Amino acid sequence: DFLCISLVNGFIQLRYNLGDKTVILQTFQKVHANGNTWHSLKAGRAGNEGYLDLDGINITQKASPGMNALDTHTDFFVGGVSSLNLVNAMAVENEPTSFTGCIREIVINNRELKLTVTDPKDGANVGDCDGTVCGYTVCKNNGTCQVENSGFSCSCPQEWIGSTCEQSIHCSQNRCGSQALCIPQPTSFSYTCVCALGWSGKYCDSKIKFFIAKFVGNSYIKYTDPYYGKRDLQHSRISLNFTTNQTEGLIVWMGKSEDEDNDFLAIGLANGTLKVVINVGERISVPLIHSKYSTCCDERWHFVTVVQNQTCIKVYLDEELILFEDIDPQRKYTALNYGGICYFGGFEIGRKVNIVTTGLFQKAFVGKIKDVVLFQDSKKIQLMKAEGYNIYNGNYGN
């Protein structure tokens, strides 16, 4: 499998092969080689339907029957490759040659790649395209960069300060405590503090402990499984107790959630019923929804267990088997490679649940979670020792 974007005789070409045939899309307009104009390029595929957009002019290749997932398992190359032998003969029109020019703002599946010295895995013969100390987006939040004898300086918009316009004026004198995040509130000329796990209070200055985690809608816990390397990923299991009065919400997401090809197992609520989605390969995620009337949103504690035995999925709610399905009788992919990462309640601040889950779940969880057990472990997960924000002590009261 491959996906390749290249410049051919002045035209932009997108080529991809999902295992059965090569699809080729080419722009109508040429890119003029004057070296002074930046062009905006968007390209990709949904299933085997491809699209290519150059400066707002779109070309779409309608889907046809066939494979619909890209399975590369290779490094991602920008501008060239370490060896021309790595280039599939069908990925380019002529002999492969490296790109000469400037590239910036590479966004893959809504995540921008940092084209710096330290972030890429490897590279060679790449220089600064801007040619000045200002570079690109050195000044944040629409600040304007000026070259100075000693380096550069940023002229900041009205509500931002700092050497690179990185700090809101509303947070410049903030009292947010240990590891807390300051969130500016421009309309009220103020700010709010989002507390790190284990802290609470208006300014996150009160230390707390809890065994029950309370989520308020912009909360999350990210747990890294220390035993991931020793797990038998063909036989996964997670169980927990939850309570809520909401009809929508992501309770847990087992998976790295970095891009669309990551395996995952997700549990949440949709339209007031329990919804479980699992993907063990090729983004074939089959939503399993408890069709009966559910009392998941009645503010009572409910016990849910999801068991994955290769491609067979069992879901128990309050110790009753409510779902049992073989999501792939062909047994093409049988392991849940979740990367040792479990998210509870939602994702990092600023990452919206409906976007990260591509619409599988609509909102972050509002309610309480306790007694989380992975696989057949004898001990419960200590949520207090994970990473997270905006988690309250749910041990008492509401």
N, C-alpha and C positions, 0 to 999 in steps of 0.2 A: 504494500500500500504506500501511496505517497500523495503529497499536495505540494505544488510548486508554483510560485509566482515569478515571472521572468519578463525581460524586455526583449522583444523580437522585432527587428526592423522598425523600431520606433513605436511599436504597439505593445500594450501590456497584455500578457497572456496568463491565464490561470489554468493549470492542468492538475487533475487529481484522479487517482485510481483507488477504488475501494476493494479491489480484489478480483473484479470481473471484467472491467473495461475502463479505458481512459477517456475522461471527459475534457474537452478543450473549449475554453471561452476566451475571446479576444475583444479588446476595446475597439470601438469604431474610430476614435480619434487618436492621433499620434501624440507622443510626448516630444516636444521640441527640445533639442539638445543645446539650449542656450546657457544652461548652468545657473540661471538667475531666478527661476520660477519654482516654487514649491508646489507639488501636486498632492492631492488627497486621494488615497487609494483604499478601497474597502473590498475585501474578497473573502469568500468562504463557502460553506455548504450547510444545508439542513437535510440530513439524510443524504440522498444522492442528487438533490437539487442544488445547483451551484449558482453563485451570483458574483458579479464583478462590477465595481462602481469606480469610475475615474472622474474626479472633480464633479460629482453629482449626476453623471450620465451612467445609467444602470443597464447591465446585460444580465439576463437570467436564463439559465438552462433548466427547463422543466424536468421534473423527475420522471424516470422510467423504471420499470421493474428491475430489481437487482439488489446488490449489496447496498447497505445504507450506513455503515459505520467505518470510520478511518482507524485502522489499527497499525501504527507505525513502529512503536517501540524503538525509536532512534533519537539521536540528538536533534535539536532544532537549529538550523543554520541560517544566518542572515548575511547577504552580500556575496557569499561564496561558500565553498566547502573545503575541508582540510585535504581531501583527495578527490580528484575528478572521477575516480572509479566508484565513488559512493553515489553518484548521480544516476538514477534510473534512465535508461535510454529513451523511455517514453515520456519523461518529465520535461524534456526540452525539445525544441524544433531542430536545432543544429548542434554542433559540438558545444558542450558547456563551457562558458567563460564567466569569470567573476564580474560582479557589478562595479562600475566606476561612477561615483556620485555621492550624494548625501542621503542619509536615512535618519528619520527621527520619529518619535511617538509611535512605536510599535505596540499595538494592543492586541493581545491574544485572549479570546474569550473573556473580555472585559477586564483584563489585567495588563497593565503597561509593563513592558520589559525595560529594565534599567540598563541602558547602553553605556555602562561605565567600565572602568578598569577592573573593578573587583567583582562585579556581579556575574558576568558571563563565565561559563565553564572554561572557555579557551578562545583564542583569536589571534590574528596576525595582520600587520600592515594596515591598521585602522587608526586614523588621526582625527583631530578636532575639526569639524566641518565649518564651524562658525568663525574660527580663526582669531577670536578675542577671548579675554578672560570672562566676558559676559556669558558666552556659551548659549545654551538654550534653557529657558525657564530657571535661570539662577535666581531671579527675583520671583517670589511666590505671589499668589493672589493678585495677579495683574499688575505687579510692580514693574517699573521701568528701569532698565539697567544702563548705567553710564560707565564707560571705561575711564579709569583714573590712573595717574602715574604709579600709585601704590597697589593697583588692582582694579577694583570696581566698586561702585556704590549703587544702592537701590533707592529710587524715589517711590514711596509707597502711597497707595490710595488712603483715603481719609481714615478708615477704620482699622488700618494695619500698621504695625511698627516692627522693629527688629532689623538686623543687618540685611536680611533677605525678605523682609515683609512677612515673616512666618508667624507672627504673634498678633492676635486680636487685641485692640486697645482695651476691650472689656475684660481680658484675662491678664493684662499687664500687672495688675496689683492683686491677683487672685490669692485666696487663702486656702485653696484646695490642698489637702494633706497628702500623706504618703502614697505615691504612685497613682494618684487620682488624675483624671482627665478634666481639664477646664473646657467647658462648652460655652462659647459666647452666645449671648441673647441680645442681639442688636436692637430689637424693638423696645426692650425695656432698659437698654444701656447697662446691662448687668451680665451675669454668667451663672451657670450651675456647675456643680461638681459631680462627676460620675466616679463612684468609688470603686477601687480595686477590691478583689475578693478578700474578705476578712476585715473590711472597714465599712463604717456607716456614719451617718450624721450629715448635716448640711455641708460641712467642710471636710467630710471623710476623715475625721480625727478621732473617732471612737472605734476601738478594736472590738471585733465580735467573733464568736464561734457559733457554729450551727451544725446540726445533723440533717436538718430539712432545709433545702434551698428554696427560697421564694423568688420567683421571677415576675417582673412587672411590665414586660413588653419590650423594653430595650436592654434586656439583660442577656448574658450568655456565660456559660462555663465551657472552657476548652480543656479536655483531659487527655493527656498523653499516656498511653498504655505501656508501662515498663516491661511487660511480658510479651509484647507483640511479636518479637523475633522467635518466640518459642510456641506460638499458637498454631494449632491445626486449623487453617483458614477455610477448610472444606466443611467444618462443623462449628459454626459460630452460634453464639447465644447471648442475649441480653435480656435482663428483667429489671423492672423498677416499679415503684408506686408513684402515682401522680393524682393530683386533684385540681380541678379548675371549674370556673363557671362560664368559660368561653367556648364557642363552637368552632373556632379556628386556632391553630397554633402548632408550631414544630416542637415536639418534645425532645427528640434525640436524633442526631445525624451521625452515624458511624462512617467516617470517611474524611479524606483530606479537604474536599470541597474546593480544590484549586482550579480544576478545569472539568469540562464535560466528560472526559474519559475516566475520571476517578471512580472506582468502585464505591458503593455506599449501601448502607441499610438505614432507612429512615422510618421513624414512628411519629405520628402526629394526629391532629384532628382536622377534619374537613366536613363542613356542614353538620357538625355535631356528632359525627361518627368517627370511629377509629380508622386510621388509614396507615397502611404499611407499604413502603416501596423499597425494592431491593434491585441493585444492579451489580452483577458479577462479571460483566464484560460486554463490550460493544454497545454500551449505553442502552441495552435492552432492559429498561426499567418497567416492571409490571406493577401498577398500583393495585394493592389488595385492600378492598374497602369492606368493612363489616356492614352488610346490607340491612340487618335488622335494626330496629329502633334501639339506640344506645343511650345509656345514662352516663356517658362520659363527662357531661357538662353540668352535673348536679351538685358540685362542691363536696362530693364524697370521695374517699380514697379508693382508687382502682389499681389493681395489680395487673400489669401487662408483661408478657414474655413472648419473645420472638426467637424461634429456633430455625437455623438454616442448616440443613443436611444436604450438602452439595447444591442441587437445584430445587430441592423440596423445602417448602417454607411452611412452618406451623406458627400460628398466632393464638395465644391464650389470653383471654380477658377475664379477670377474676376467677382464674383456674378453670375456665371453660374453653374448650377448643372452638374457636369461632371461624378460623380460616385455615385451610390446608390445600396447598396447590404446588404443583410441579411447574416452575416457570420456564423450564427448558428441557423437555424430555430427551433432546438430542445430546445433552450433557457436554455441550461445547465448552462452557466455562463453569467451573464448579467451586472456585475459591473466592472468598470475600477479601480482597486485598485492600483493606480499609486504611492502611498506613499507620495504624496505631493511634489514630486521632478520633475522639468522640466529642461532638458539640452537644451541649444541652441547652434547650430554650431558644437558641438562635445562634447568630454568628457575630464576629467582631463588630465593634461600633462602626457604623457607616455602611455595613454590608447588609442589604435588605434580603429578607428570607425569600420573598417571591422571585427575586432576581437570581440569587445563588442556587435555588432549587428549581429554576426554570419553570416556575408556576406550579410545581407539585404541592407546595404549601404556601399559604398566603401571608401569614403573620408569624411573628415571634410568639413564644408561649407566655401566657399569663396564668400563674398558678404556682403549685409547689411540687417538688420532686424529692424523693428519698429512696433509700435502700436499693441503690443501683449495683447490680452484680453482672460482671462480664464472664462469658463462657461458664465453666463449672467452678469458678474460684470460690474458695471457702470464706473470703472476706469481702465486705462491701467496699466499693470505691469511696475513698475519702475526698469528697468534693471540695472540702476546705483547702486541700493542698494542690488544687489545680490552678489554672489561670482563668480569670474572669472579671467581669465588671457588672455593677448595679445589681448585685445579689444580696437579698435581705435574709435575716434570720427568720425562718419559717417555723421555728420550734413552738411558738406560742401564738395564740390569737389568730387574727386574720392576716 
